[in-house]
Amino acid sequence: MKLMRPGCSFALLLVSITLVQSCGKKPEYEGSYRGSTSVTKAAAEAPDVPKNMDSVPESPKFDFGSIRIKSDLYVAMDPLKLGPYQGYDTLEYALPAAADTNVMPDGTLVDVRGIAYLPKSNDPNEKFPTIIVFTGNHSGCGILPADPNDPRVDINNDFRLTGACPAGMIEAPSHKGYEYLANVLTSYGYAVISVNPNRGIQGINNFNSPIDPSYILARAALLRKHITYLKSGFARANSLDLQQLGLLGHSRGGDTMRAFYNTYKEPGEFQVRAIYELAPIDSGSGKSFDAPGVPWGVMIGACDGDVTAFQGIHPYRRMWAQKSSTSMISIVTLTGANHNYFNTEWQTTDARICEGDQQELWDYKAPLSTEGALYQATALKGVKGSARQRTVAQAFVTAFFRANVGIKKDPSLNRLLDSRYVLPKKLADMALIQREFLDFGTGLIVDEVSSEGSVGSDYNEYDIFTKGLVRSLTEVNWNSPNEQTWYQSNVWEQGKDLSQVASINIPIARREICDPVLAQENCGPSQAMDFSLQLVDVDGNLSMPFKAGQFAPLRNIVNRNTDPFNTYIPLLFDTISLPVQEMVGKLPDVNGKPFPLDQVMGVRFVFNQSKGGRLYVSKRWALEQSKTEYPAAQAASLALWTKESPNRITRSQPIQPAGVSPQDWARLKSASSVRR
């Protein structure tokens, strides 16, 4: 049967990174099926989920409950355990300021200054794989607080042109704000170099220019100058192995690292092995840079009050859409994390309060500090940062570089990025963390070829720079649990043998919107969401249903469509990883007979659990072929569908008033300089 498609509306948001196409919220169907290609008769006549699941016969030859879900291999792991190197040396370096038109074409003076953290070693000739860090845009001068427990307020940019701060202020050492990362990396034998861009580049924008409006190319050129110095002028140049080079960028520093990777290809001088980014911007040079040839990852703070449209996910979406990478790509979404607190020297908060089902990772209830009130800055009394936010960043950054950089790298540590593996308990206790992961070396991308069901409408996300489709999704809305409310995505109409596949990885996102202009305290916490999943074969047979909530927490992370600048906010995804390798010989169909894993056509989503919600299901999945490694003693835990509907709220504690009112916050933000 054919779908009678409603008219599609397009919204081009000029200040956005993303263009959205939504083809109707309530599409009209002929019958209850829809699809981009015709559906087989057997599939069209597939049996519905039995209305009374209690009556479904259970066969004793199937042990459904013996199917393991995610691997517990790393549950007890201490991701912050220090390595064998005891301590590190700290060296600062500086060259006089000079004009360099490769960096600043207008002749503004720039210097080469930075700080190096080098592992202590018994071998004076040891060369260390090297991680270079580039900070984001920030004011170069700040005011120290009267109370040392309060944050410094950075509000002046004189250092950029003069190399000095006004009386009563000190230079804001943004580049020193990542020593907490160096503390662990050096213990595993990595040298860490952090660039100080305060002179010449820091604290400025040129948004009216189509050429490098955020000075990304200028920053990349400055990084190249640093590498020249590190190879020939640095006191410990012989300790740096620049053929094993990792790049780490925060905010504009993230975009800078991708620009550098694409602009400077000099294998004889250095070799970039991996890139990781913290809350980065994208396309700040006027160009869109990706990193398709090396392992690439990003951590997004879901409560980012500066890069509010989560620009850092765009490289992943482009590489995912274009299948352009030859390595692995990853997104880690850290809920409750803001933009600034990835850097210990960025001590004012950029976010007042989180939205959706998030717990703030800092004391958002604190009032303004004395200096915050005096200088109209978002400085909170007694709050300089977030230890939990830094801890999670520390764990993922360290694991990423240990997995991908150095002759002694351990690729198994990439599993911390992979949703097939349960997070270490120490991290899971910190915050809700979502993960998307694809290794192009072992993963196979597959696309929906047809679909059917009683609910669902097309929802596409486009990149405004490349104009390309980056997410093809199905949006599902439902208002009550019902076995007749379902959507089925068919990926293999002729059937696919999955008996040798480790997992089917399906990106999903949840967004239930209260009001685009209201903050979280004006929107009630979301109800817990769950629904059922079933595999379906080419003859329309359905597997026994199981709960989706076992694979992903299904939280409503952001409840806005647009940010304060009316920019479309892309969806933040988690991953349902179906453990196919565990289902072989264990998965029955709804009648208690063996389900044929050698004839799989797709997956059915049945919305029979929670009261309602809005869900986005990717039409592109990944088949992971590398086997999931389980600990020998891990107990199985896959649970059958149940009639019990979740009704608890998903936010773990009642929402309390923020320490700063919405009116005062709007005034402070308008008075603040742009930090990113």
C-alpha positions as CSV (number, residue, x, y, z in Angstrom):
1,M,0.0,0.0,0.0
2,K,1.1,3.5,-0.6
3,L,1.5,6.4,1.7
4,M,-0.5,9.5,0.8
5,R,2.1,12.1,1.8
6,P,1.0,15.5,3.2
7,G,2.8,18.6,2.0
8,C,6.3,19.0,3.4
9,S,7.2,22.3,5.0
10,F,10.7,23.6,5.2
11,A,12.2,26.0,7.7
12,L,15.5,27.6,6.9
13,L,16.9,29.4,10.0
14,L,19.5,31.8,8.8
15,V,21.6,31.7,11.9
16,S,21.3,28.0,12.2
17,I,23.6,25.2,11.4
18,T,20.8,22.9,10.5
19,L,17.8,22.9,8.1
20,V,14.8,20.9,9.1
21,Q,12.2,19.2,7.0
22,S,9.2,17.9,8.7
23,C,6.8,16.1,6.4
24,G,3.6,16.4,8.4
25,K,2.9,15.6,12.0
26,K,-0.3,13.6,11.2
27,P,0.3,11.9,7.8
28,E,-2.7,10.4,6.1
29,Y,-2.4,6.8,5.3
30,E,-4.3,4.4,3.0
31,G,-4.8,1.7,5.5
32,S,-2.2,1.5,8.3
33,Y,1.0,1.0,6.3
34,R,3.4,3.4,4.8
35,G,6.7,2.9,3.0
36,S,9.2,4.2,0.5
37,T,8.9,0.9,-1.4
38,S,6.0,-1.5,-1.6
39,V,5.6,-3.9,1.2
40,T,5.4,-7.7,0.7
41,K,2.0,-9.3,1.2
42,A,3.3,-11.4,4.0
43,A,4.7,-8.4,5.8
44,A,1.4,-6.5,5.3
45,E,-0.4,-9.4,6.9
46,A,2.0,-9.8,9.8
47,P,0.3,-10.6,13.0
48,D,-0.1,-7.8,15.6
49,V,1.4,-8.1,19.0
50,P,-1.0,-10.3,21.0
51,K,-3.3,-8.3,23.1
52,N,-3.0,-10.6,26.1
53,M,0.7,-11.4,26.5
54,D,-0.1,-13.6,29.5
55,S,-1.6,-16.0,27.0
56,V,1.5,-16.4,24.8
57,P,2.8,-19.9,25.3
58,E,6.4,-20.2,26.5
59,S,8.4,-23.1,25.1
60,P,10.8,-24.8,27.6
61,K,13.4,-25.2,24.9
62,F,14.0,-21.4,24.8
63,D,15.7,-19.7,27.7
64,F,14.8,-16.1,26.7
65,G,16.1,-14.8,30.0
66,S,19.6,-16.1,29.3
67,I,20.2,-13.4,26.7
68,R,22.7,-10.9,27.9
69,I,22.1,-7.3,27.0
70,K,25.1,-4.9,27.4
71,S,28.4,-6.3,28.5
72,D,29.5,-5.7,32.1
73,L,33.1,-6.1,31.1
74,Y,34.0,-2.6,32.4
75,V,31.5,-2.1,35.2
76,A,34.1,-2.4,37.9
77,M,36.8,-0.5,36.0
78,D,38.3,2.6,37.5
79,P,38.5,4.9,34.5
80,L,40.6,7.4,36.5
81,K,43.2,5.0,37.8
82,L,46.6,6.5,37.3
83,G,49.2,4.8,35.1
84,P,52.7,3.7,35.8
85,Y,54.4,7.1,35.4
86,Q,54.8,8.8,38.7
87,G,54.3,12.6,38.4
88,Y,55.1,15.1,35.6
89,D,57.3,18.1,34.9
90,T,55.7,21.4,34.0
91,L,57.5,23.7,31.6
92,E,56.2,27.0,30.3
93,Y,57.5,28.4,27.0
94,A,57.2,31.8,25.4
95,L,58.5,33.6,22.3
96,P,58.3,37.4,21.8
97,A,55.2,38.7,20.0
98,A,55.7,39.4,16.3
99,A,53.6,40.0,13.2
100,D,52.8,36.9,11.2
101,T,50.3,37.4,8.4
102,N,49.8,33.6,8.1
103,V,48.1,33.9,11.5
104,M,46.6,37.4,11.5
105,P,46.6,38.9,8.0
106,D,46.0,42.4,9.4
107,G,49.4,42.3,11.1
108,T,48.2,42.0,14.6
109,L,51.0,40.8,16.8
110,V,50.9,37.2,18.0
111,D,53.2,35.2,20.2
112,V,54.0,31.5,20.8
113,R,53.3,30.7,24.4
114,G,52.2,27.6,26.1
115,I,52.6,25.1,28.9
116,A,54.0,21.5,28.6
117,Y,53.3,18.6,31.0
118,L,55.9,15.9,30.6
119,P,55.9,12.5,32.3
120,K,58.7,11.8,34.7
121,S,60.8,9.0,33.3
122,N,63.8,7.0,34.3
123,D,64.9,7.0,30.6
124,P,66.2,10.5,29.6
125,N,65.9,9.5,25.9
126,E,62.3,8.3,26.1
127,K,59.9,10.0,23.5
128,F,56.3,10.4,24.5
129,P,53.3,10.4,22.3
130,T,52.0,14.0,22.4
131,I,48.6,15.5,22.9
132,I,48.2,19.2,21.9
133,V,45.3,21.1,23.5
134,F,43.7,24.3,22.1
135,T,41.4,26.3,24.3
136,G,38.3,28.2,23.1
137,N,37.5,31.9,22.8
138,H,37.5,33.8,26.1
139,S,38.3,37.2,27.6
140,G,42.1,37.6,28.2
141,C,41.9,39.6,31.5
142,G,40.0,39.0,34.7
143,I,39.3,40.4,38.1
144,L,40.2,38.3,41.2
145,P,37.4,37.9,43.7
146,A,37.5,39.3,47.2
147,D,36.5,35.8,48.5
148,P,39.0,33.2,47.1
149,N,36.2,30.6,47.0
150,D,34.3,32.7,44.4
151,P,35.1,32.6,40.7
152,R,37.4,35.0,38.9
153,V,35.4,37.3,36.5
154,D,37.0,37.6,33.1
155,I,35.6,40.7,31.3
156,N,38.5,42.5,29.5
157,N,40.3,41.8,26.2
158,D,43.2,44.4,26.3
159,F,45.8,41.6,26.4
160,R,45.1,40.7,22.8
161,L,46.6,43.9,21.5
162,T,48.9,45.1,24.3
163,G,50.2,42.0,26.0
164,A,49.1,43.4,29.3
165,C,45.9,43.7,31.4
166,P,44.6,46.9,33.0
167,A,45.5,47.7,36.5
168,G,43.6,45.5,39.0
169,M,43.3,42.6,36.6
170,I,45.4,39.6,35.7
171,E,45.8,37.6,32.5
172,A,43.2,34.8,32.3
173,P,45.2,31.6,31.8
174,S,42.7,29.7,29.8
175,H,45.3,27.3,28.5
176,K,46.0,26.1,32.0
177,G,42.5,25.0,32.6
178,Y,43.1,21.5,31.2
179,E,45.8,20.4,33.7
180,Y,43.3,18.0,35.2
181,L,43.3,16.1,31.9
182,A,47.1,16.1,31.8
183,N,47.3,14.7,35.3
184,V,45.9,11.3,34.1
185,L,47.4,11.4,30.5
186,T,50.9,11.9,31.7
187,S,50.6,9.0,34.1
188,Y,50.2,6.8,31.0
189,G,53.2,8.3,29.3
190,Y,51.7,11.1,27.2
191,A,53.2,14.5,26.9
192,V,50.5,17.2,27.0
193,I,51.0,20.7,25.4
194,S,48.5,23.4,25.9
195,V,48.5,26.5,23.6
196,N,48.0,30.0,25.0
197,P,46.3,32.1,22.2
198,N,45.6,35.3,24.4
199,R,47.9,37.5,22.3
200,G,46.4,38.4,18.9
201,I,43.5,36.0,18.6
202,Q,41.6,35.6,21.9
203,G,38.4,37.4,22.7
204,I,37.4,38.6,19.2
205,N,34.8,37.9,16.5
206,N,34.4,39.0,12.9
207,F,30.9,37.7,12.2
208,N,30.4,40.2,9.4
209,S,33.1,38.6,7.4
210,P,32.5,35.5,5.3
211,I,36.2,34.6,5.7
212,D,37.2,33.1,9.0
213,P,34.6,34.9,11.1
214,S,35.6,33.0,14.3
215,Y,39.3,33.1,13.5
216,I,39.5,29.3,13.2
217,L,42.0,29.3,10.4
218,A,44.1,31.8,12.3
219,R,44.1,29.5,15.3
220,A,45.1,26.6,13.1
221,A,48.0,28.6,11.7
222,L,49.1,29.5,15.2
223,L,49.1,25.9,16.2
224,R,51.4,25.2,13.2
225,K,53.8,27.8,14.6
226,H,53.8,26.1,17.9
227,I,54.7,22.8,16.3
228,T,57.6,24.4,14.5
229,Y,58.9,25.6,17.9
230,L,58.2,22.3,19.7
231,K,60.3,20.5,17.1
232,S,63.3,22.8,17.0
233,G,63.3,25.4,19.8
234,F,61.6,23.7,22.8
235,A,64.0,22.7,25.6
236,R,62.6,19.1,25.7
237,A,62.0,18.7,21.9
238,N,63.6,15.3,22.0
239,S,61.0,14.1,24.4
240,L,58.1,14.6,22.0
241,D,57.0,12.0,19.5
242,L,55.1,14.2,17.0
243,Q,54.6,11.2,14.7
244,Q,52.2,10.0,17.4
245,L,50.2,13.2,17.8
246,G,46.7,13.6,19.2
247,L,44.7,16.8,19.1
248,L,42.2,18.0,21.8
249,G,40.1,21.1,21.4
250,H,37.5,22.9,23.5
251,S,34.9,25.2,22.0
252,R,36.5,27.0,19.1
253,G,39.5,24.9,19.8
254,G,37.6,21.9,18.5
255,D,36.8,23.4,15.1
256,T,40.5,24.6,15.1
257,M,41.7,21.0,15.4
258,R,39.6,19.8,12.4
259,A,40.8,22.9,10.4
260,F,44.4,22.1,11.3
261,Y,44.0,18.4,10.3
262,N,42.6,19.3,6.9
263,T,45.0,22.2,6.2
264,Y,48.4,20.9,7.3
265,K,49.3,17.5,5.9
266,E,53.0,17.0,6.7
267,P,53.7,13.4,7.5
268,G,57.5,14.0,7.7
269,E,57.0,16.7,10.3
270,F,54.1,15.3,12.4
271,Q,51.3,12.7,12.1
272,V,47.9,13.3,13.6
273,R,46.5,10.0,14.9
274,A,43.3,11.1,16.6
275,I,41.1,14.1,17.4
276,Y,38.8,14.7,20.4
277,E,36.7,17.7,21.1
278,L,34.8,19.2,24.1
279,A,31.7,21.2,23.3
280,P,33.1,22.6,20.0
281,I,31.7,24.9,17.5
282,D,31.5,24.0,13.8
283,S,32.2,25.9,10.5
284,G,33.6,28.9,12.3
285,S,36.0,29.4,9.4
286,G,33.2,29.6,6.9
287,K,34.0,26.1,5.9
288,S,32.8,22.7,7.3
289,F,35.8,20.6,8.4
290,D,35.5,16.9,9.3
291,A,38.1,14.3,10.2
292,P,37.4,11.2,8.1
293,G,40.8,9.7,8.2
294,V,41.4,9.3,12.0
295,P,39.5,8.3,15.1
296,W,37.3,11.2,16.0
297,G,35.1,11.9,19.0
298,V,33.2,14.6,20.7
299,M,31.7,15.2,24.1
300,I,28.6,17.5,24.2
301,G,27.4,19.1,27.3
302,A,23.6,18.8,27.0
303,C,23.2,21.9,29.2
304,D,25.5,24.1,27.1
305,G,24.5,27.7,27.5
306,D,27.0,29.1,25.0
307,V,27.1,26.7,22.0
308,T,23.4,26.1,22.6
309,A,22.7,24.4,19.2
310,F,25.2,21.6,19.9
311,Q,27.3,22.4,16.8
312,G,29.9,19.8,17.8
313,I,27.7,16.9,16.6
314,H,27.7,18.1,13.0
315,P,31.0,16.5,12.0
316,Y,29.6,13.1,13.2
317,R,26.4,13.6,11.4
318,R,28.2,14.5,8.1
319,M,30.6,11.6,8.3
320,W,27.7,9.3,9.3
321,A,25.5,10.5,6.4
322,Q,28.3,10.5,3.8
323,K,29.9,7.2,5.1
324,S,33.1,9.2,4.6
325,S,35.2,8.0,7.5
326,T,37.7,5.1,7.4
327,S,38.0,5.0,11.2
328,M,35.7,5.3,14.2
329,I,33.5,8.2,15.2
330,S,31.8,8.9,18.5
331,I,29.5,11.2,20.3
332,V,29.2,11.3,24.1
333,T,26.4,13.4,25.5
334,L,27.0,14.4,29.1
335,T,23.7,15.6,30.6
336,G,23.8,18.3,33.2
337,A,27.1,19.7,31.8
338,N,27.5,23.3,30.7
339,H,30.0,24.8,28.3
340,N,32.6,26.5,30.5
341,Y,33.2,24.0,33.2
342,F,35.3,21.7,31.0
343,N,38.0,24.3,31.7
344,T,39.0,25.1,35.3
345,E,39.9,28.6,34.4
346,W,36.5,29.4,32.9
347,Q,34.9,29.9,36.3
348,T,31.6,31.6,35.5
349,T,28.7,29.5,34.3
350,D,27.2,29.9,30.9
351,A,24.0,28.1,31.8
352,R,21.5,29.1,34.5
353,I,19.6,25.9,34.7
354,C,19.2,22.7,32.6
355,E,16.2,21.7,30.6
356,G,14.5,18.4,30.1
357,D,15.4,15.4,32.2
358,Q,18.8,16.6,33.4
359,Q,20.4,17.1,36.7
360,E,22.8,20.1,36.8
361,L,26.4,19.1,37.6
362,W,27.0,22.3,39.5
363,D,25.2,24.2,42.2
364,Y,22.8,26.1,40.1
365,K,20.9,27.2,43.3
366,A,23.8,29.5,44.3
367,P,23.2,33.3,44.1
368,L,25.5,35.7,42.3
369,S,28.9,36.4,43.9
370,T,29.8,40.0,44.9
371,E,31.8,40.4,41.7
372,G,29.0,38.8,39.6
373,A,26.5,41.4,40.8
374,L,29.1,44.3,40.5
375,Y,30.3,43.5,37.0
376,Q,27.1,41.9,35.6
377,A,28.8,38.6,35.1
378,T,27.3,35.1,35.5
379,A,29.5,34.3,38.5
380,L,27.9,32.2,41.3
381,K,28.8,32.5,44.9
382,G,31.2,29.7,45.9
383,V,31.0,28.0,42.5
384,K,34.1,27.8,40.3
385,G,33.3,24.7,38.2
386,S,32.0,21.2,38.4
387,A,34.1,18.3,39.7
388,R,31.7,15.8,38.2
389,Q,31.8,17.3,34.8
390,R,35.6,17.3,34.8
391,T,35.7,13.7,36.1
392,V,33.6,12.4,33.2
393,A,35.6,14.4,30.7
394,Q,38.8,13.1,32.2
395,A,37.7,9.5,31.9
396,F,36.6,9.7,28.3
397,V,39.5,11.9,27.0
398,T,42.0,9.6,28.6
399,A,40.4,6.4,27.3
400,F,40.1,7.9,23.8
401,F,43.8,8.9,23.5
402,R,45.1,5.7,25.2
403,A,43.0,3.7,22.6
404,N,44.1,5.6,19.5
405,V,47.5,7.4,20.0
406,G,50.9,5.9,20.7
407,I,52.8,2.8,19.7
408,K,51.5,1.2,22.9
409,K,47.9,2.2,22.3
410,D,45.1,-0.1,23.6
411,P,42.2,-0.1,21.1
412,S,40.0,-2.0,23.5
413,L,39.5,1.2,25.5
414,N,37.3,2.5,22.6
415,R,34.7,0.2,24.2
416,L,34.0,3.0,26.7
417,L,32.5,4.9,23.8
418,D,30.5,1.9,22.5
419,S,26.9,1.6,23.8
420,R,27.2,-2.2,23.7
421,Y,29.2,-2.0,27.0
422,V,27.9,-0.8,30.3
423,L,29.7,2.2,31.6
424,P,32.0,1.9,34.6
425,K,29.9,2.4,37.7
426,K,32.1,5.4,38.8
427,L,30.9,7.2,35.6
428,A,27.3,6.0,35.6
429,D,26.9,7.3,39.1
430,M,28.1,10.8,38.0
431,A,25.5,11.6,35.4
432,L,23.3,10.2,32.7
433,I,25.5,9.7,29.7
434,Q,24.4,8.9,26.1
435,R,26.6,7.4,23.4
436,E,26.7,7.1,19.6
437,F,29.5,5.1,18.2
438,L,30.5,3.7,14.8
439,D,33.7,1.9,13.8
440,F,33.8,2.0,10.0
441,G,36.3,-0.8,10.1
442,T,33.9,-3.3,11.7
443,G,30.5,-1.7,11.3
444,L,28.2,-1.9,8.3
445,I,25.7,0.9,7.7
446,V,22.3,-0.2,6.5
447,D,19.3,2.0,5.5
448,E,15.5,1.6,5.8
449,V,14.0,0.6,2.4
450,S,10.4,0.5,3.5
451,S,8.2,1.0,6.6
452,E,4.8,0.2,7.8
453,G,2.6,0.7,10.9
454,S,-0.1,2.9,12.4
455,V,2.1,5.8,13.5
456,G,5.1,7.7,12.2
457,S,6.0,10.6,10.0
458,D,9.2,11.7,8.2
459,Y,11.5,14.0,10.0
460,N,14.8,15.0,8.3
461,E,17.7,17.1,9.4
462,Y,19.9,19.0,6.9
463,D,23.3,20.6,7.3
464,I,23.0,24.3,6.3
465,F,26.6,24.5,5.0
466,T,26.8,21.3,2.9
467,K,23.0,21.3,2.2
468,G,23.2,17.6,2.6
469,L,20.8,15.3,4.4
470,V,22.5,14.3,7.7
471,R,19.6,12.6,9.5
472,S,16.7,10.7,8.0
473,L,14.3,9.9,10.8
474,T,10.8,8.7,11.7
475,E,9.0,10.8,14.3
476,V,6.5,8.9,16.4
477,N,3.9,10.5,18.7
478,W,1.5,8.5,20.9
479,N,-0.8,9.4,23.7
480,S,-1.6,6.1,25.4
481,P,-0.2,2.5,25.5
482,N,-1.7,0.3,22.9
483,E,-0.5,-2.8,21.1
484,Q,-2.0,-1.5,17.9
485,T,0.2,1.6,18.0
486,W,3.3,0.5,16.2
487,Y,5.9,1.4,13.6
488,Q,8.1,-1.1,11.7
489,S,11.3,-0.3,9.9
490,N,12.2,-2.8,7.1
491,V,15.9,-2.8,6.2
492,W,16.2,-6.1,4.3
493,E,13.0,-6.8,2.3
494,Q,14.6,-10.0,1.0
495,G,15.7,-11.1,4.4
496,K,19.1,-11.0,6.0
497,D,21.1,-13.7,7.9
498,L,22.1,-12.0,11.1
499,S,23.5,-15.2,12.8
500,Q,27.0,-13.9,12.5
501,V,26.3,-10.3,13.5
502,A,27.1,-9.0,17.0
503,S,24.6,-6.3,17.3
504,I,22.1,-4.0,15.5
505,N,22.7,-0.4,16.6
506,I,19.7,1.9,16.2
507,P,20.1,5.6,17.1
508,I,17.1,7.0,18.9
509,A,16.2,10.4,20.4
510,R,13.4,11.7,22.6
511,R,12.2,15.3,22.6
512,E,9.0,16.4,24.2
513,I,8.6,20.1,23.9
514,C,6.9,22.3,26.6
515,D,7.3,25.8,25.2
516,P,10.3,27.0,23.1
517,V,10.8,30.0,25.4
518,L,10.3,28.5,28.8
519,A,13.0,27.2,31.1
520,Q,12.8,23.8,32.8
521,E,11.1,25.0,36.0
522,N,8.1,26.0,33.9
523,C,7.9,22.6,32.3
524,G,6.9,19.5,34.3
525,P,9.4,16.7,34.4
526,S,8.8,14.0,31.8
527,Q,7.2,10.7,32.5
528,A,9.4,7.7,32.1
529,M,9.2,6.2,28.6
530,D,9.3,2.6,27.4
531,F,8.1,0.6,24.5
532,S,8.5,-2.9,23.0
533,L,10.9,-4.1,20.3
534,Q,10.4,-7.2,18.1
535,L,12.4,-8.6,15.2
536,V,10.4,-9.4,12.2
537,D,11.2,-11.9,9.4
538,V,10.3,-11.9,5.7
539,D,7.2,-14.0,6.4
540,G,5.9,-11.5,8.9
541,N,6.7,-13.6,11.9
542,L,7.5,-11.5,15.0
543,S,9.9,-12.4,17.8
544,M,8.9,-12.4,21.4
545,P,8.8,-8.7,22.4
546,F,11.3,-7.2,24.8
547,K,11.6,-3.8,26.5
548,A,13.5,-1.0,24.8
549,G,14.3,0.6,28.1
550,Q,16.7,-2.1,28.9
551,F,19.0,-0.8,26.1
552,A,18.7,3.0,26.6
553,P,17.3,5.2,29.4
554,L,15.0,7.1,26.9
555,R,15.3,10.4,28.6
556,N,13.8,13.7,27.4
557,I,17.2,15.6,27.3
558,V,16.2,18.9,25.7
559,N,12.6,20.1,25.5
560,R,13.2,23.0,23.0
561,N,13.2,23.1,19.3
562,T,15.2,26.3,19.1
563,D,17.7,28.1,21.3
564,P,17.5,31.8,22.4
565,F,18.9,32.9,19.0
566,N,16.1,31.0,17.2
567,T,18.6,28.4,15.9
568,Y,17.2,24.9,15.4
569,I,18.6,22.5,18.0
570,P,19.6,19.1,16.6
571,L,18.4,16.0,18.4
572,L,20.8,14.3,20.8
573,F,20.8,10.6,20.3
574,D,21.4,7.5,22.3
575,T,21.7,4.0,20.9
576,I,19.6,0.8,21.2
577,S,22.1,-2.0,20.7
578,L,20.3,-5.2,20.1
579,P,22.6,-8.1,21.1
580,V,21.9,-10.4,18.1
581,Q,24.9,-12.7,18.9
582,E,23.2,-13.5,22.2
583,M,19.8,-14.3,20.6
584,V,21.1,-17.1,18.4
585,G,19.2,-20.3,19.5
586,K,17.5,-18.4,22.4
587,L,15.0,-16.1,20.7
588,P,11.5,-17.5,20.2
589,D,8.7,-15.9,18.2
590,V,5.4,-14.9,19.7
591,N,4.1,-18.5,19.4
592,G,7.0,-20.1,21.1
593,K,8.7,-21.4,18.0
594,P,12.3,-20.6,16.9
595,F,12.7,-17.1,15.5
596,P,14.6,-17.3,12.2
597,L,17.6,-15.0,12.5
598,D,18.7,-16.0,9.0
599,Q,15.6,-14.2,7.5
600,V,15.4,-10.9,9.4
601,M,13.6,-8.1,7.6
602,G,13.5,-5.4,10.2
603,V,12.4,-4.3,13.6
604,R,9.0,-3.4,15.0
605,F,8.5,-0.7,17.6
606,V,5.3,-1.3,19.6
607,F,4.2,1.6,21.8
608,N,2.4,-0.4,24.4
609,Q,4.3,0.5,27.6
610,S,4.3,4.2,28.6
611,K,1.5,6.7,28.5
612,G,2.8,8.5,25.6
613,G,5.7,10.6,24.2
614,R,7.6,11.7,21.1
615,L,10.4,9.5,19.8
616,Y,12.7,9.9,16.8
617,V,14.1,6.7,15.2
618,S,16.9,6.8,12.7
619,K,16.3,5.2,9.4
620,R,20.0,4.4,9.2
621,W,21.4,1.7,11.5
622,A,24.8,0.1,12.0
623,L,25.5,-3.6,12.1
624,E,28.5,-4.3,14.3
625,Q,30.3,-7.4,13.2
626,S,33.0,-7.5,15.9
627,K,31.8,-9.7,18.7
628,T,30.8,-8.2,22.0
629,E,33.1,-9.5,24.8
630,Y,31.2,-10.5,27.9
631,P,32.8,-11.3,31.3
632,A,32.6,-15.0,32.0
633,A,30.5,-14.5,35.1
634,Q,28.0,-11.9,33.8
635,A,24.4,-13.0,34.4
636,A,21.9,-12.7,31.7
637,S,19.2,-10.1,32.1
638,L,17.0,-9.6,29.0
639,A,13.4,-9.1,30.2
640,L,10.1,-9.8,28.4
641,W,7.5,-7.2,27.6
642,T,5.3,-6.5,30.6
643,K,2.0,-4.8,31.0
644,E,3.3,-2.5,33.7
645,S,3.5,1.0,32.4
646,P,6.2,3.3,33.9
647,N,4.7,6.3,35.6
648,R,7.6,7.8,37.6
649,I,9.1,11.1,36.6
650,T,12.6,10.8,35.1
651,R,14.3,13.7,36.9
652,S,15.7,12.2,40.1
653,Q,14.8,15.0,42.4
654,P,12.3,17.9,42.5
655,I,13.2,21.0,40.6
656,Q,14.4,23.7,42.9
657,P,14.5,27.4,42.1
658,A,17.7,28.6,40.5
659,G,19.8,31.2,42.4
660,V,19.5,33.7,39.6
661,S,16.1,34.8,38.3
662,P,15.3,34.5,34.6
663,Q,15.1,38.3,34.3
664,D,18.5,38.9,35.9
665,W,20.0,36.1,33.9
666,A,18.8,37.6,30.6
667,R,20.4,40.9,31.6
668,L,23.7,39.3,32.6
669,K,24.0,37.2,29.4
670,S,23.4,40.3,27.3
671,A,26.2,42.1,29.1
672,S,28.7,39.2,28.9
673,S,31.2,38.8,26.1
674,V,31.0,35.7,23.9
675,R,33.1,33.0,25.4
676,R,33.1,30.4,22.6
